[in-house]
Amino acid sequence: MKKQFTMKKYHFLTFALSLLFIVFFACEDEEKVVLPDVATASVEEIYSTSAKVGGKVLYNGGGDISERGIYWSISENSETTGTKIQIGSGLGVFYETLDNLTPGVKYYVKAYAKNTAGIAYGNETFFTTQINYPIIITAEVTDIKVDSAVVGGDVLDNGGTAIVEKGVYWGTTENTINTGAKISMGSGDGPFSDTLSGLSRGVTYYVRAFATNGKGTSYGNELSFITTVELPLVSTIIPRNVETHSAVAGGNISSDGGSAITERGIYWGTSVESENTGTKMALGNGIGSFLDTINNLTPGTIYYVKAFATNSFGTNYGEEISFTTLGEIPSATTVKQSNLEAYSSTLNGLVNAHNLSTTVSFEYGTSTAYGQTANASENPVTGNGDSTVSANISNLLANTLYHFRVVAINELGTNYGDDLSFTTVITGLTGSVVDADANNYQTIGIGYQCWMTQNLKTTKYNDGTNITLVNNDSIWNTLTSGGYCFYDTNATYKNTYGALYNWYAVNTNKLCPTGWHVPTESDYDTLISYLGGATEVGKKLKEAGTTHWKTPNTDATDEFDFTALPGGKRDPDGLFDFMTIEGDWWLSNEYSTKFSNYFYMMYNYNNSFKAYTNKTYGLSVRCIKD
C-alpha cells in the first residue's frame, strides 16, 4: 500500500513540472506591446487663416492604433495647453486643415498615437500664419466741378491684419505716389472718400488710392479726371399755353458761368435730341427767363423742346421736355334714337372734337349701307369733351327697320360711331276692324301695337256661334262657360261702353275678331313700358273730360286716342257697379283655377293698375291685333 502511494505521488509531480514548463515557454513566445512610434509632419499650405497639419504613425508598438491625431495651440506643450483633434486610427499618414486661424500668429502642433500601452507623441513643431498686403482699388472720381472733385478708394481685403492708414496720392502728373501729394483718410477696411478742393478749371489730375497694414502698403490703379469749365446753368421751362397749332416755350439762365451769355434760346422739333434734329430759335442774350411762341404746329403731335445758353466756354443745354399739341381724331359714339314716330325720329350721338373744329353728320338707311345723310344741328363741334349732337329726320316708312351711325370729321381724320338700329312705330296710325256682329271699330297704333279704340260689344264668337247672354243674377254666378251682358242688363249702354264678358268667354280665344286677341299680360306690360310706366298710363289713355268719367278724371288727356271709358263691372252675384268710376279690362292670362288677371283705371288716379279677380266677374274687353 505504501509503494502504491509513492508511485502515484511521483506521477503527479511529473505532470505538474511538465505543465509549468509548457506555460513558461508559451509566455516567452507571446510579443510584449510597447508605445507606438509617431512623427509630427511638417505644416503645409500655410495661409493667413488656415494651415494643413498632421503626422505619421511609424510603428504600432505591437498593438492596434486605436486613435491618432494632433494637438495644437498658441503655446508650447500643446498636448497640455491646446486643442486635440482626432484624425482616425491605424498606421500611416494623417492630415487635417486648421481653419479660422488668426493672421500673423505663431501656432504649435504635436502629433500623437494611442495603443493599449498608452499615448506616444511626435516632436512639437510650430508655424506662423501669413500676413498679406492689402487689396485696394481706386474709386471712380465723382462730383467733378470746376475747382473740386470727390476721390477715394475701397479696401477690399486687409491682408490679414489691421489697416493702419489709407488715403490717396494726387497731382497733375502721372505716377502720383512719387510726384503728388498724399492725403490720409483714416484707417480700417472698406470704402473711403474725401473732397479735393482748390483745383484749377479744365486741368487734368491724377489720383491713386493706398492702404497700409503690418506687412506694407498697397496701391490701387491710377485714375485721371479733368475739372470742368463753367458753362452757363440753363433749365428748360415746361411749355405752356399749348394749343392745337401753337405753344409757348423757353428757358431760364440762373448762372452765366463767369462769362457773359452771348446767345440763348430753344431748339424744338418732333424728334428727341432736338439740338441735333430740330429747329433753333434764338431768343436774345443775358441771364434770366426767356419765352416765345412756336407757331404753325401740327395738332395732336408730340414735340420736344430744349433750352440752350452760350458763353465763352461753350454751350450748355437744359433738360429736354416733350409736349403734345391739342387735338386728335374726334371721338364719335352713336346714341339711341329719341322721339321715335311712325314717319320721323331724332338721331343722337356724342362727339368729342378734341379741340379741333369738327363737322358732324348722321348716316342712316334701311341697311348698313345707309344711303342718306343728315347734318347735326350742332355743327361745327369744338372743345374737349363729349358734346351731345342730334339730327331730326323725317319721311320715314312706318314699322320699318332703320340703321344709323354718327360721323365726326376734323383736320386729323374721320371717326364713325357704332351702328345702331330702330324700327319706326305705328303710333297714331288709324284703321278699323269688324267683329262677327258686323260692328265696326276704329283702331289706333301705339308703339308697335294696334288697339281697338272702343270696348268690344260683339254677341258672337269669331266663328259665328252665339255667346250666351245672361241677365239672371243666379245663373250668372254659376256660369263655367262663356257669357256676356250689358251694364245693368241695359242694351242702351252697348254702343258707348260695350259689353261685359266673363273670363270663360275670353278663354275661348274666339272672342275678338279673327287676327285679333284679348291682350296678354305681356301685351299690357309692353303698352305700359312704351307709355312711360304705370303712373303715366291712366292719364294718357283715359278719355278726357267728365262726359263719361266722374269728376275729376285726374290728368286725363287721351293723348294716344285709346279712349278708355269707365264701363263698370258685374260681380259674381250679378250686381253691377262702378260705372263712371272705373274701367276694367280682362287680360287673357289665368292667375289660378279660380282667378284671372285684368287691368283697370279709375276716375281719381292717373295710374293704370294690374290685379286679378274671380273668373265669373263681368269686365270690358279691348282687343289688340295679333
C-alpha angles and dihedrals in degrees: 000000000000092000092051091054091050092054092051091051091050093053092049093053091048091054093048094051091050092052093051090049092053093048093048095052092042090057090048088057096052111091117236116236114234133179115292124250113240132173128203111234124229111265112254138190094026111188135163094275106014144041138180113240135172146116147224130253102222098179131011094213092239094301140077119282102236096179139012136170143109142283118218134186146149086246134061120263089044091180087072102026104036147052126289121224118187113213106187129278142272134052127317141046124334132182140181133180118236111215136189093037122159116253116248095016127130114234131190124214133183129182122223139188130193133206134156091284091059142261124323125193133210123222116291115248132181141208138183123227116239129260115209133198113263120264110229138166130200111242122233111265112250141184091031110188136166093276107013146038137182113243134173145115145234127247102217096177128012092209093242100303138066122289105238096184139010136172143107142286114218140174147130095274133058123262091048094179087071102027106028142068125272124229117189114213102185132267141282135063130306137042124334136179144171138179122259107214135188094042123156124250118260095003127138114236132187126213134184128181123223138189130190129203134164092290099048146276129313128193135212125223117290115249132189133210137175122225113235129252116234109258119180118279106237132168130192115240115227106256113256138192089034109185135168094276106015146036137184113239137168146119147243128242111207097174133021092207093241093300131085118266106245097180138008137172143105141288116215138177147125095274134064119260088044091180086070102031106028144064123284119227113188113208107185130270142279132065127297134058126328131185139174139167122259108210138190094042123160116249118248094017131132113235131186124214131185128181121222138191130189131204133163091284095054144271127313128192136213122226116290113250127192129211134177122224115233120262139064139173106305121259115236128192122179112221129199115278121253138200089039112188135163094268105016145036143173116246115212139195147156120238130184108199092193091221095304125108104261131194115214130198139156127235115208142165145127092286138028087268084073102189099191131076133200123187118231114250090228097064126180105031120203138170132060111281141061112299121194112235131183145171129200114224128189142174091067125152118252119249091010131136115241131185124208143168138180120247123202124189131184134156092280097054150285131293129192128207121226120279115263128179140202137180117228114242130234093229110149095013109133134204143138142247134195126220130212090275090054091250109156119222129191115229133207133197116231113179105315094333130092115211136183111249091214136054115261115263104172120137093197136062117242090260089063098253117133124254112226113256108216120187098154111098097213093049092047089057094054099046117126094169134059119301140158142189141173122251111283086358085282114137091198088081090060101091095044105036103015123218132313115236132191117232093255089068089051091050093060088075086219100088098096125058116278109283091028133084144187104270120261125221087260091054090051093047090051090053091048092050094049092050093051103262139314093290090063101041101078096054093043096049105034120096108257122244132023102277090111104002122073116248130302096024087189117238093333113168105155085219093171099040092245089134099202110197131198099244094163122216145253119238126218091267090058096253120143122218148146100047109158087014104071143358119220125194130185124240115206096231115104114227096194139328089285104030139050136190127260140160130228145184129207136211095241101045133064090209132096116222133205121209142140131248143174114300091232093066117111111231137165123262129218113190124217126202117255 
